Amino acid sequence: MSGAQTDGAGAARRSDLVIRFAGEAGEGIKSPGELIIQAAARAGYRIITDFSPPAEIKGGVSFFQIRLSTHPIYTRGDAPDVLLAFNQEAYDAYIAELRDGGMLIYDPDRVTLDPDQASHFQTLAFPMGSIAAKELRMPIVKNVVAVGGLATLFGLETDHLKQVIRKLWLRKGEAVVETNYKALDAGIAYVHEQVNGAAPFVLAPADEMQNTIHVSGNQATGLGAIAGGVQFFAGYPITPASDVMEYLAAWLPQQGGHVVQAEDEIAAVNMLLGASYAGARAMTTTSGPGLSLMVEALGLATMAELPAVIVDAQRVGPSTGMPTRHEQADLNLTALGGHGEVPRIVLAATSVEDCFWLAIAAFNLSEKYQMPVILMTDTVVAVRTESIGRPDLSRVKLTERETWSANGANGQATDQIPLPEELDDSGYLPYKLTDSGVSPMSLPGTPGGQYVAMGLEHNEKGRGRWDQQTHMLMTQKRFRKLERSVTDAPEPVRYGDPAADVGIVTWGSTAGTAIEALDRLTSDGVQADLLVPRMVHPLPHHQLADFMAEKRIVIVPEVNYSGQFANLLLAQFPRHIHRINVYRGQPMRVDFLVDQIKDIIAAAHNGAAESAVPAHAEEVQRV
């Protein structure tokens, strides 16, 4: 990793450090990481974590990774600087990813090293289990022993760790706190002795960050939904989206809302539509397999013109795929999936912080345009935790749906409210043809506002009609809303040099990879410009048109095989683009993207009509 300095004692001082804990699922590999996170946050470091559990319920090898930095960071880090392997399987699975010159920490009672591999790294035999079981007679504190050792390696203040330990375990009694203090001190003492007092990975002091919170993307989505006024949530558990439902189940009822765990995704989305018809701001969360089941109801929401917010936390497909791994491959489904033409708005979060603000935007767009809005996250931003600024709630502005009353917009007041069967087309028109495409909605119980919201084609009155004129007019109406929605598209992410003739366009969490790639390119004297739209369907032409027209080279990196986002761009902006696609179930690495961009620029300078880089250069990416 970059950013090494030297302090007065000669130890390397780093501004950036990546630590990976690897072991058996259920072995508690997250526990030491979470202790370090809280202590590092107190010390002012910026933090991004990543958790990769096995897909098998019965368990398997997994890792928990922490990146600590004194400066802004946008990815989990390309490769770990420190790998703590709890067992042989973890060592075998992840040793190839430890960077050259990094440190391998292993329990010699459980791990046997390959001498050829070990020659590339620093190694530290750390008998954590033995120290906990024999010296402390408390095997359960093995992970706290590990924390003490790691704190010694990168110079984290012991006081911060002891504050966290006291906060976590004081409720269990002072004796438990003291036991964990002893475990921490034992780990510190052992590693201090082994490295002769010179910490090999000392972090530079961090400036204390004010008014921050440390949350996951799923938690931020739940927070944003509450700030966005959600009143009803229905969902069915599915990795990696389940945390949103669990978060809302804990907090939404305290805000007067309701959470229902449905029997399946089909039931969940239809509950959502029923609540929306009744006037509630309603949502559900799912992942690719669940969204596939919701597609028919998505068409109903479009035809009945009901607001609906659906969060799609993407994972690897097709079918059950790889439930705990990363891919950006649901875009075709979210933007285009459905029988017939099903206009919907699709947003894509680029970061944990984006999850909060785009959840609010999803509700506002859905309510304003009376149509489904899909907020796409993915395994990277959904599961990872990150230090972000505490959201400024004064910035939250809620848009309410346009509603109807007998004295309202598209009905005339009457002295006597007629019964539904007596109404003619001069009464309430739930699907009135308007310039904007939006018709005021009548909430159930509104006198004179009775109507049927159905999936059959209908006239302005909501009565089923099958003639060609009605279908043409209503199709145009539904698409007018979609076309106008781009004027309310959230601002795109912009980064880099606007004057550069090399442009990078991407979406979702790959934005973080692109930002760090641009920083590395700049340090190498290569200038590039980055644009990341947060609305990916419909594409906001006013945000993209000049960029796509003026850049000499346009590069589109994304984590899928077919270049789904590139295909949407080409449909609207026909020109040559360079695709960079990876699809191994892991996020795109920064060093990989830097190399690919350099190769594309070199090929263009040499007069090649096409990029010298194949569209699918996955084989050269070590993940």
C-alpha positions in Angstrom: 0.0 0.0 0.0 1.0 3.6 -0.5 1.8 6.4 1.9 4.8 5.2 4.0 6.7 7.7 6.1 9.4 7.3 8.7 9.2 8.5 12.3 12.0 9.5 14.5 12.6 5.9 15.7 13.0 4.7 12.2 9.7 2.7 12.1 7.7 2.9 8.9 4.7 5.2 9.4 1.9 4.4 7.0 -1.1 6.4 6.0 -3.0 3.4 4.7 -3.2 -0.2 6.0 -5.3 -3.2 5.0 -5.8 -6.1 7.5 -7.6 -9.3 6.7 -8.8 -11.8 9.3 -9.5 -15.2 7.8 -10.9 -18.4 9.3 -13.8 -20.7 9.7 -17.3 -19.2 9.6 -18.5 -19.1 13.2 -14.9 -18.9 14.6 -15.4 -15.3 15.4 -13.2 -13.7 12.8 -15.3 -10.5 12.8 -14.8 -10.0 16.6 -11.2 -8.8 16.5 -11.9 -6.7 13.5 -14.9 -5.0 15.2 -12.8 -4.2 18.2 -10.1 -2.6 16.0 -12.7 -0.7 14.0 -14.1 1.0 17.1 -10.7 1.8 18.5 -9.5 3.1 15.2 -12.6 5.3 14.8 -12.0 6.8 18.2 -8.5 7.5 17.0 -9.8 9.4 14.0 -8.9 7.0 11.2 -11.1 6.6 8.1 -12.4 3.0 7.8 -13.9 0.7 5.2 -14.6 -2.9 5.9 -15.5 -5.9 3.8 -17.0 -9.2 4.9 -17.0 -12.3 2.7 -18.8 -15.2 4.4 -19.3 -18.6 2.8 -22.5 -19.3 0.9 -22.9 -22.7 2.8 -25.1 -22.6 5.9 -22.9 -25.3 7.4 -19.9 -23.0 7.4 -16.7 -22.6 5.4 -13.7 -20.3 5.0 -14.5 -16.6 5.1 -12.7 -13.3 5.7 -13.3 -10.0 7.4 -11.2 -7.1 6.0 -10.4 -3.6 7.4 -8.8 -0.7 5.6 -7.6 2.1 7.8 -6.4 5.4 6.4 -5.5 8.9 7.4 -7.0 10.2 4.1 -10.3 9.7 2.2 -10.7 6.2 0.8 -13.2 4.6 -1.6 -12.5 0.9 -1.8 -11.6 -2.0 0.5 -8.1 -2.0 -0.8 -6.5 -4.1 -3.5 -4.6 -6.6 -1.4 -4.1 -7.1 2.4 -0.9 -5.8 4.0 -1.5 -8.1 6.9 -3.2 -11.5 6.8 -4.2 -13.1 10.1 -4.9 -16.8 9.3 -6.8 -18.7 12.0 -6.5 -22.1 10.4 -5.0 -24.0 7.5 -8.0 -23.6 5.2 -7.9 -19.8 5.6 -4.1 -19.8 4.8 -4.6 -21.9 1.7 -7.5 -19.8 0.5 -6.0 -16.3 0.9 -2.2 -16.5 1.0 -2.0 -15.7 -2.7 -3.7 -12.4 -2.1 -1.2 -11.1 0.5 0.9 -8.4 -1.1 4.6 -9.0 -1.5 6.4 -7.8 1.6 3.3 -8.0 3.7 3.0 -9.8 6.9 1.4 -13.2 7.5 0.3 -13.8 11.1 -0.6 -17.4 11.8 -1.3 -19.8 14.6 1.5 -22.4 14.4 -0.7 -25.0 16.1 -3.2 -24.8 13.3 -1.3 -23.7 10.2 1.7 -25.2 8.3 3.4 -22.8 5.9 4.5 -23.4 2.4 8.2 -22.4 2.5 8.2 -21.1 -1.1 5.3 -18.9 -0.5 6.5 -17.7 2.9 9.7 -16.3 1.3 7.7 -13.5 -0.2 6.3 -12.2 3.1 7.2 -11.3 6.6 5.9 -14.0 9.0 4.9 -14.1 12.6 4.0 -17.3 14.4 1.4 -16.2 16.9 0.0 -19.0 19.1 -3.2 -17.2 20.0 -5.1 -20.3 20.9 -2.3 -21.6 23.2 -1.9 -18.2 24.9 -5.6 -18.0 25.6 -6.0 -21.7 26.7 -2.8 -22.3 28.7 -1.7 -18.9 30.0 -5.1 -17.3 30.6 -7.1 -20.6 30.9 -9.8 -19.0 28.9 -9.9 -20.3 25.3 -12.8 -18.0 24.4 -10.6 -14.9 24.5 -8.3 -16.0 21.7 -9.6 -13.2 19.5 -8.8 -10.5 22.0 -5.3 -11.9 22.2 -5.1 -11.5 18.4 -6.3 -7.9 18.7 -3.5 -7.1 21.2 -0.9 -8.5 18.8 -2.3 -6.5 15.8 -2.4 -3.3 17.9 1.3 -3.7 18.6 2.0 -4.2 14.9 0.5 -1.0 13.7 0.8 1.1 16.8 -2.8 1.6 17.8 -3.2 3.2 21.2 -4.0 0.6 23.9 -6.2 3.1 25.7 -8.6 3.2 22.8 -8.9 -0.6 22.8 -9.5 -0.8 26.5 -12.2 1.8 26.3 -14.0 -0.3 23.7 -13.6 -3.5 25.7 -15.0 -1.8 28.8 -18.0 -0.5 26.8 -18.7 -3.9 25.2 -18.4 -6.1 28.3 -19.0 -4.0 31.4 -22.6 -5.3 31.4 -21.2 -8.8 32.0 -19.3 -7.6 35.1 -15.9 -6.2 36.0 -14.4 -9.6 36.1 -15.1 -10.2 32.4 -13.6 -6.8 31.6 -10.5 -7.6 33.5 -10.2 -11.0 31.8 -10.3 -9.3 28.4 -7.7 -6.7 29.5 -5.4 -9.6 30.4 -6.0 -11.2 27.0 -5.2 -7.9 25.3 -2.0 -7.4 27.3 -0.9 -11.0 26.6 -1.2 -10.4 22.9 0.6 -7.1 23.1 3.4 -8.6 25.2 3.9 -11.6 22.9 4.1 -9.7 19.6 6.2 -6.9 21.2 8.8 -9.5 22.2 8.7 -11.2 18.8 9.2 -8.0 16.8 11.8 -6.6 19.2 9.7 -3.6 20.0 9.8 -2.1 16.5 6.2 -2.1 15.1 6.5 -2.9 11.3 3.2 -1.2 10.3 2.9 1.9 12.4 0.0 4.1 11.2 0.6 7.8 11.0 -1.5 9.9 13.5 -4.9 10.7 12.2 -6.8 14.0 12.5 -9.8 13.5 14.6 -13.0 13.4 12.5 -16.0 15.2 13.9 -19.6 14.2 13.7 -19.2 10.9 11.9 -21.0 7.6 12.1 -19.8 4.1 11.2 -22.5 2.2 9.3 -23.0 -0.4 6.7 -24.7 0.3 3.3 -27.7 -1.7 4.4 -28.0 0.3 7.6 -27.6 3.5 5.7 -30.4 2.4 3.3 -32.6 1.7 6.3 -31.8 5.1 7.8 -32.5 6.8 4.5 -35.8 5.0 4.2 -36.8 6.3 7.7 -35.6 9.8 6.8 -37.6 9.5 3.5 -40.8 8.9 5.4 -41.3 5.1 4.9 -44.4 3.9 6.7 -44.7 0.3 5.6 -42.1 -2.3 4.8 -42.7 -5.9 3.6 -39.9 -8.2 2.7 -38.5 -11.7 2.7 -34.9 -12.6 3.8 -32.3 -12.9 1.1 -28.6 -12.3 1.1 -27.2 -9.6 0.9 -30.4 -7.5 1.5 -31.7 -9.0 4.7 -29.9 -6.5 7.0 -32.2 -3.7 5.7 -35.3 -5.6 6.9 -33.6 -6.4 10.2 -32.7 -2.8 10.7 -36.2 -1.5 9.9 -37.8 -4.2 12.1 -35.8 -2.8 15.0 -36.4 0.9 14.3 -39.4 1.6 12.1 -42.1 0.6 14.6 -40.6 3.2 17.0 -41.4 5.8 14.3 -45.0 4.6 13.9 -44.3 2.4 10.9 -45.0 -1.2 10.2 -42.7 -4.1 9.1 -44.0 -7.4 7.8 -41.9 -10.5 7.0 -43.9 -12.0 4.1 -44.0 -15.7 3.1 -42.1 -14.9 -0.1 -41.0 -12.1 -2.4 -44.3 -12.2 -4.4 -46.3 -11.6 -1.3 -43.9 -8.9 -0.1 -44.2 -6.8 -3.3 -48.0 -7.1 -3.4 -48.3 -6.1 0.2 -46.2 -3.1 -0.8 -48.6 -2.2 -3.6 -51.6 -2.5 -1.3 -50.0 -0.2 1.2 -49.1 2.3 -1.5 -52.7 2.2 -2.9 -53.8 3.1 0.7 -51.5 6.1 0.7 -48.5 4.9 2.6 -44.9 5.4 1.5 -43.9 1.8 1.2 -40.9 -0.3 0.2 -39.4 -3.8 0.0 -35.8 -5.1 -0.4 -34.5 -8.1 -2.2 -31.7 -9.4 -4.4 -31.6 -10.8 -8.0 -33.6 -14.0 -7.4 -36.3 -12.2 -5.4 -36.5 -9.4 -7.9 -37.1 -11.9 -10.7 -40.2 -13.1 -8.7 -41.4 -9.5 -8.3 -41.3 -8.6 -12.0 -45.0 -9.3 -12.7 -46.0 -7.1 -9.8 -43.6 -4.4 -11.1 -45.9 -4.3 -14.2 -48.9 -4.0 -12.0 -47.4 -1.0 -10.2 -46.7 0.6 -13.6 -50.2 0.0 -15.0 -52.0 1.0 -11.8 -49.6 3.9 -11.4 -48.7 3.2 -7.8 -45.6 4.5 -6.0 -43.3 1.7 -5.0 -39.7 1.6 -3.8 -37.8 -1.7 -4.3 -34.1 -2.1 -3.2 -32.1 -4.6 -5.2 -28.9 -5.5 -3.3 -27.2 -7.3 -6.2 -25.2 -10.6 -5.9 -23.8 -13.1 -8.4 -26.3 -14.9 -10.6 -28.0 -16.4 -12.5 -30.3 -18.5 -10.4 -29.0 -18.9 -6.9 -25.5 -18.1 -8.2 -23.0 -17.1 -5.5 -25.1 -15.6 -2.8 -22.3 -13.9 -0.8 -20.2 -12.6 -3.8 -20.2 -9.4 -5.8 -21.4 -8.6 -9.3 -23.2 -5.7 -11.1 -25.3 -7.9 -13.3 -28.9 -7.0 -12.5 -29.0 -3.8 -14.6 -30.8 -5.5 -17.6 -33.4 -6.8 -15.2 -34.0 -3.6 -13.3 -34.0 -1.3 -16.3 -35.8 -3.5 -18.9 -37.2 -6.6 -17.2 -40.9 -7.2 -17.7 -43.5 -8.3 -20.2 -44.7 -5.4 -22.3 -43.2 -2.0 -21.7 -42.8 -1.2 -18.0 -41.4 2.2 -17.4 -39.6 2.5 -14.1 -36.8 4.6 -12.6 -33.5 3.0 -11.5 -31.0 4.6 -9.2 -27.6 3.1 -8.3 -25.7 3.9 -5.1 -22.0 4.5 -5.4 -21.1 4.4 -1.7 -22.4 3.8 1.8 -23.3 7.5 2.1 -25.2 7.3 -1.2 -27.4 4.5 0.2 -28.8 7.0 2.7 -29.4 9.9 0.2 -30.7 7.8 -2.7 -33.2 6.0 -0.4 -34.7 9.4 0.2 -34.5 10.3 -3.5 -36.2 6.9 -4.4 -39.2 7.8 -2.3 -39.5 11.3 -3.6 -39.3 10.2 -7.2 -41.7 7.4 -6.7 -44.3 9.6 -5.0 -43.9 12.4 -7.5 -44.2 10.3 -10.6 -46.4 7.6 -9.2 -44.3 4.7 -10.5 -41.9 2.1 -9.2 -38.4 3.2 -8.4 -35.6 0.5 -8.0 -32.6 1.5 -5.9 -29.7 -0.7 -6.8 -26.9 -1.5 -4.3 -24.5 -4.4 -4.5 -22.6 -6.7 -2.1 -19.7 -4.1 -1.9 -21.8 -1.2 -0.6 -24.5 -3.2 1.1 -22.4 -5.3 3.4 -19.3 -3.1 3.9 -19.2 -0.6 6.7 -17.7 2.8 6.4 -17.1 6.0 8.3 -19.3 8.7 6.9 -20.3 12.2 7.9 -23.4 12.2 10.1 -26.2 13.1 7.6 -27.4 16.6 7.8 -31.2 16.1 8.2 -31.9 19.8 7.4 -31.1 18.8 3.8 -33.9 16.3 3.7 -36.8 17.5 1.7 -39.8 15.2 1.1 -41.9 15.2 -2.0 -45.5 14.1 -1.5 -47.7 12.5 -4.1 -50.4 14.7 -5.7 -53.7 13.8 -4.2 -57.4 14.4 -5.2 -60.4 15.6 -3.3 -63.9 16.5 -4.4 -62.8 20.1 -4.3 -59.4 19.3 -5.9 -57.5 19.3 -9.1 -59.5 17.1 -11.5 -62.9 16.9 -10.0 -65.6 19.5 -9.4 -67.3 20.0 -6.0 -70.8 18.7 -5.7 -73.4 19.2 -3.0 -74.2 15.5 -3.1 -71.5 12.8 -3.7 -72.9 10.2 -6.1 -72.4 6.5 -5.6 -69.7 4.9 -7.8 -72.1 3.3 -10.2 -73.7 6.7 -10.9 -70.4 8.4 -11.7 -69.8 9.3 -15.3 -66.6 10.7 -16.9 -67.2 14.1 -15.5 -66.4 12.8 -12.0 -63.0 11.7 -10.6 -60.6 10.6 -13.2 -57.8 8.5 -11.5 -55.9 8.2 -14.8 -56.6 11.6 -16.2 -54.5 12.5 -19.3 -52.2 15.4 -18.2 -49.2 17.1 -19.8 -46.9 15.7 -17.1 -48.5 12.2 -17.2 -49.2 12.5 -13.5 -52.8 12.3 -12.3 -53.9 13.2 -8.8 -54.5 10.1 -6.7 -57.5 9.6 -4.5 -56.9 7.8 -1.2 -59.3 5.2 -0.1 -62.2 6.7 1.8 -62.1 10.0 -0.1 -65.7 10.9 -0.9 -66.3 10.6 -4.6 -62.8 9.3 -5.2 -63.6 5.6 -5.4 -61.8 3.8 -8.2 -60.3 0.4 -9.2 -56.5 0.2 -9.6 -56.0 -2.8 -11.9 -53.5 -4.4 -14.2 -55.8 -4.4 -17.2 -55.5 -1.5 -19.7 -58.1 1.2 -18.8 -59.4 4.6 -19.7 -59.1 7.8 -17.6 -61.9 6.5 -15.4 -60.0 3.3 -14.6 -62.5 1.1 -16.4 -61.1 -1.7 -18.6 -60.8 -0.8 -22.3 -59.1 -2.7 -25.1 -59.2 -0.3 -28.0 -56.1 0.8 -29.7 -56.7 4.5 -29.0 -56.9 4.0 -25.3 -53.8 1.8 -25.2 -51.8 4.3 -27.2 -52.8 7.3 -25.1 -52.2 5.5 -21.8 -48.8 4.2 -22.9 -47.8 7.7 -23.9 -49.0 8.9 -20.5 -47.0 6.4 -18.5 -43.9 7.2 -20.5 -44.3 10.9 -20.2 -43.7 10.5 -16.5 -40.5 8.5 -17.1 -39.2 11.0 -19.6 -39.8 13.9 -17.2 -38.2 12.1 -14.3 -34.7 12.7 -15.6 -35.1 16.4 -14.7 -35.0 15.3 -11.1 -32.1 12.9 -11.5 -29.6 13.1 -8.5 -26.4 14.9 -9.4 -23.7 12.6 -10.8 -20.4 11.9 -9.2 -17.7 14.0 -10.9 -13.9 13.5 -10.3 -10.7 14.1 -12.0 -9.7 16.7 -14.7 -12.7 18.0 -16.7 -10.4 19.2 -19.4 -8.9 15.7 -20.0 -9.8 14.0 -23.2 -9.9 10.6 -21.6 -13.3 9.9 -19.9 -14.3 7.2 -17.5 -18.0 6.4 -17.1 -19.2 3.8 -14.7 -21.9 3.0 -12.2 -22.6 1.8 -8.7 -19.8 0.8 -6.4 -17.2 0.7 -9.2 -17.2 4.4 -8.8 -14.9 4.0 -5.8 -12.5 1.9 -7.8 -12.5 4.5 -10.6 -11.8 7.4 -8.1 -8.8 5.7 -6.6 -7.6 4.7 -10.1 -7.7 8.3 -11.2 -5.6 9.4 -8.2 -3.0 6.8 -9.2 -3.1 7.9 -12.8 -2.7 11.5 -11.9 0.4 10.7 -9.8 1.8 9.0 -12.9 1.1 12.1 -15.0 -2.0 10.7 -16.8 -5.1 12.9 -16.7 -8.6 11.5 -16.9 -12.2 12.6 -16.1 -14.8 10.6 -14.3 -18.6 10.8 -14.5 -20.9 8.4 -12.6 -24.6 9.0 -13.0 -26.7 8.0 -10.0 -29.8 7.6 -12.2 -29.0 4.7 -14.6 -32.5 4.4 -16.1 -33.6 6.5 -17.8 -30.1 7.9 -18.5 -30.1 11.6 -17.8 -29.1 13.0 -21.2 -28.3 16.4 -19.8 -25.7 15.0 -17.5 -24.0 12.7 -20.1 -24.4 14.2 -23.6 -21.5 16.7 -23.6 -19.2 14.2 -21.8 -19.9 11.4 -24.3 -19.5 13.7 -27.3 -16.4 15.6 -26.3 -14.1 12.9 -24.9 -11.6 11.4 -27.4 -11.5 8.1 -25.4 -14.5 6.8 -23.3 -13.9 3.8 -21.0 -16.7 2.0 -19.2 -15.5 -0.4 -16.4 -18.1 -2.6 -14.7 -18.4 -5.9 -12.9 -20.3 -8.1 -15.3 -19.6 -10.1 -18.5 -21.7 -8.4 -21.1 -21.2 -4.7 -20.4 -24.8 -4.0 -19.4 -24.2 -0.4 -18.6 -22.1 0.1 -21.7 -25.0 -1.2 -23.8 -27.4 1.3 -22.3 -25.0 4.1 -23.0 -24.5 3.0 -26.6 -28.2 2.9 -27.2 -28.4 6.6 -26.4 -24.9 7.8 -27.4 -23.7 5.7 -30.4 -19.9 6.1 -30.5 -16.8 3.9 -29.9 -16.3 3.0 -26.2 -13.7 0.8 -24.5 -15.2 -1.8 -22.2 -13.4 -3.2 -19.1 -15.3 -6.2 -17.6 -14.5 -8.4 -14.7 -16.8 -11.2 -13.4 -15.2 -13.4 -10.8 -17.5 -12.5 -7.9 -15.1 -9.9 -6.5 -14.9 -6.1 -6.9 -12.7 -4.7 -9.6 -9.2 -3.9 -8.3 -7.7 -0.5 -8.5 -4.3 -1.6 -9.9 -6.1 -3.7 -12.5 -8.1 -0.7 -13.7 -5.1 1.5 -13.8 -3.2 -0.9 -16.0 -6.1 -1.4 -18.3 -6.6 2.4 -18.7 -3.0 2.9 -19.5 -3.0 0.2 -22.1 -6.1 1.7 -23.8 -4.5 5.1 -23.9 -1.2 3.7 -25.2 -3.1 1.8 -28.0 -5.0 5.0 -28.9 -1.8 7.0 -29.1 -0.3 4.3 -31.4 -3.1 4.8 -33.8 -5.1 1.6 -33.1 -8.7 1.9 -34.1 -9.8 -0.4 -31.3 -8.5 -0.9 -27.8 -5.6 -3.3 -27.4 -7.3 -4.6 -24.3 -9.8 -7.3 -24.7 -13.3 -6.7 -23.4 -12.9 -9.6 -21.0 -9.4 -9.2 -19.5 -10.4 -11.1 -16.3 -7.7 -13.7 -16.6 -5.0 -11.1 -15.6 -6.8 -9.9 -12.5 -5.8 -11.6 -9.3 -8.7 -11.5 -6.9 
